[in-house]
């Protein structure tokens, strides 16, 4: 007998897919190479043990959507909190105006904690690296009922044979980014800053006030770089810290120097052009994540994984 449906990738899309399969009465396991679930909703313990969000910056939920109910449940249990609906907009010369949009939600325990909550009743096998997914389907040579690749296209492509990858994924580019954590001795920026979208800057595209986002007021900013700067520093991410620090100081008008910085590399941070289709499915091999169910965001990843899980459960 084939093994249970096997989901490769423990981010929110993979966990959502596994939960949908379980709800449909289908046995499923998740194989993830990381130590804990989260994927690109990553949070990392920094100096002093404080957790910093270094992946997705926040999440949103469309009105009356199914995902909105999931978020409401997190809020009710204190796992998530409404953060803000207003961010600043800046150019290389500094802050120019503010912009209002949907409510953005953050998590006091870091966004990874939300994925961990979803994964609480899922069979997740951590530190398990998958090398190959083939037609059959098989995962590392083992027959499975279905295989799901819940990861960026370039990573999924590495596991598939070229013909299957071409038919399932097509050829859509993904952009890199570096997340640069800047920790200061004290806060010296406006209390209502929240976050800043930066345009026309060679180094920085977005800056989040992590202390404001997390609700503890810590003097920590997280800057996400432009794809162009990230590409130049993929082999040595830490070398980008001085340029990013200078850009953040210029944009926010800061005189203070960070007490320390650290850089996290996201080789495949986001799809340049997400697909409108909710997922891909070909000969028992599925693909889901924020590269599907456009526009790309946390909600899209959850929606994609859930839709694929239900489709596989319905065909079981």
N, C-alpha and C positions, 0 to 999 in steps of 0.2 A: 504494500500500500504506500502511496506517496506520503511524504511528510505534510504537516499542515501548511496552509497558505503562509508564505514567508515574505515578510515585509523587510526590505533592506533600507535602513535609515530611521533613526529615532527622533527626528524633528516633529513639529506639530502635524505635518501632513501624514507622516508614517504612523504616528500614534492615533490620529483621527481615523485613518483607514483601518487600523487594527481594532479600534473600538466599534466601528460600524460592522466589521465582520463578526466580532464577538456577539454583538446585539442581534445579528442575523443567524446565530447558532452555528457559526463556522469556526473551527479551530484555527488559531493563528499564532504565529510567533514573530517577534521583531528582533532582527539582528542589527546591532549598532556598534560601530567601531569605537565610539567614545566611552568614557567612564560613566556618564550619566546622560539621560535624555535631554533634548533641547535643540540640537542642530544649530541653525543660525539665529534662534532665539536664545543666544548664549549669555550667561552671566558668569563672571569670574571673581573669586575672592582675591582681593588685593592686599596691600600692606595694612596691617591692623585687623584683617579678617573681614573688612567691609566688602560687600558684593557690588560689582559694577556691571551694568548692562553694556556688552561690547558688540552685540549683534543687532537685531532689530531694536529700534529705539522706542517703539510704542505699538499699540494696536488700535484699530478702529472697528466699529461694527455697524453695518448698514441697518437702518431702521427696520424693525419687524422681521429681520432675518433670523434664521435658526441660530447663527453664530451669536447674535445679540443676546439670545437666551443663555448661551454658554457664558458669555462675559458677565451677564447679570448675576449668574450663579457665583462666579468668582468674586464679584463685588460684594455680594451678600455675605460671603464667608471671609471677607477681608483679605483675599488673595490678590485682588486687583483693586485699583482705585481710579476714578476719573481724574485725569491730570490737568489738561487744559484744552481749550479750543482756539487758542491764539498763540502764534509764533511771530517772531520778528523776521524781517527780510533785510538782508545786507548785501552790499557790494564790497569790492576791495577797499573802499574808503570808509566803510563803517555802516552802522544800522541806518536804514532809510525809512522804514515804515513797519507796520504790523499787518498780519493777514489772519483772517478768521476762517475756520473750517469745522469739520466734525470734531466731536469730543475725542481726544486721545486718551487711552487708558495705559496706565503703568502698573507695576507690581512692586510692592514694598520689599518682597523677597527676591526681586529680579525676575525678568520675564521667563527665564528657564523654569522657575518654580511652577508656572502655569502648565507647562508641558509635563513636568513631573507629576502634577496633580492628575492630568488626563491619563498618565501612564500607570497610575497606582494599581489598577487591576488588570494590566496587560502583561503578557509574558514577554519581557524585554531581556535580551541577553546582551550584556554590555561587553565592550572590549573584544568584539567579534568582527573581524575584518573579512568581508566577502571578496573573493577574487574574480568570480566568474558567474554569469547568469546566461543560460543558453536555452534554446528552444527545447520543448519537452513538456513543461519547462523543468530545468534543473538549476539548483544553486550549488556551486562548487561540486558538481557531479551528482548531487543528491536529488532524486525526483521529488517534486513538490506539486501540490494541487494547483497553485498559482504563485507567481513571483511578482512582487511589487517593488519598484525602484522609486523611493521617496527621497529624491535628492536632485541637485542641479543637473541639467542635461549633460554637461561635460563629464561629470563623475559617473552618471549612468552609462554614458557611451563607453567608458573604459571597461565596464563589466560585460557589455554585449558584443556579439559578433557584428562586424560593420554593416551587413545587410539588414539585420534586425534593428540596429540603431538608426539607420537611415529611414526605415519605414515607420518606426515607432516615434522617433524624436524629430526627424527632419534635421535642419541645420540652422539653429537660432543662436546668436551670440550671447554670451554672458559677460557682465562687467565686474572687474575686481574693485575692491575698496580696502583701505586700511582704517581700523578704528584706533584712534590715539587717545589714551586716557591721560588727562592733565590734572594732577592733584596739587592744590595750593595750600598754603598755611592758613589762609582766610579768604572769605568771599569778598570780591571787589567789583562785582558786576551787579546790575540792577536785579532786585528781588523778583521782579515780574518778567524776567527774560525768558524763562521756560526753555526755549530753543530758537535757533536761528537758521533759516534757509539762506545760503550764501550763493550768489550768482557771480559769474565772470571772474572767479578767483582760480588761480592755477593749482592751488593746493587743497582747499577745503570746500566742501559742498554743504555741510550740515554740522551744527554744533548743538549738543544737548546739555542742559544743566542737570547733571545726574543727581545732585542733592535735592533739587526741586522735584525732579521726576520721581525719585524714590521716597520723598517726603521727610528726609532726615536733615536736610539743609547742609549736607557735607559740601565742602569747597572743591567739588570735582566736576570737571567738564569732560565730555567725550566728543571728539571731533571725528567726522567721517570724511575721508579724502575724496577728491575727484578720481575717476577711473584712470585718467592720464598719469597722475602722480603715483597711484598705486602700481600701475604697470612698471614704472621705472624702479620700484623698490620691492618687488615681489621676492627677490632673492635676499634682500637685507632690509626687512621692514623697519627696524629700529633706526636706520639711517634717515628715515623720513621725519622723525620727531622734531628736529630743529626747524624745518620748513613749515611744518604744521603749527608748531608753537608760535612762530613769528606771524603766521596768517591769522591765528585765533586772536593774538594780542592786537594786531592791527584792526581786525574787524570789530572787536569788542572794546577797543581803547584801553587795554589793560597795561599797567606798569609792572605789576607783580610778575615774578618768574616762578614757574611751577616748582614745587618741592621735588617732584619726581614725575616721570612720564613712562608709559609703556605702550607698546604697539601690538595690535593683533591683526594678522593678515587674513583677509577673506578673498581667496583667489577667484571664487565664484559667488560674488555678493548678491547679485540681482540679475534677472534676465533683461536684456536690452529691449525685448519686445515679447511680453507674455502672450500666450495663446488664449483665444476666447473659449476653446473647448475645456470642459472641466477636468479631463484626464485623457490618457492614452491607454489603449488596450489592444494587444496583438498576440494571438496564439498563446493565451495564458500568461503573458507578461504585461504588467501594467506600469504606468508611470504617473506620478502625481506630485503636487507641490506648487510653489508660488510661480512656477513657469507656466502654469495652467490657470484657467478661471480668471483671466485678466479683469481688472488691473492687479499687478503683483503687489501683494501685501500679506500680512498674517492671516487675515480673514480668507483670502484666496487659497492659501495653503490648507487651512482647515477644511474649507468647502471642497477642494479638490480631493483630498484624502478621504473625506466622508463619502463623497459621491462614488469614488472608485470602490471603496469597501462595500457599499450597498449594491453596486453593480455586480461585484464578484459574489456576494452573498445570494443575490437573486438568481445567479446562474449555477449555484452549487447543487 
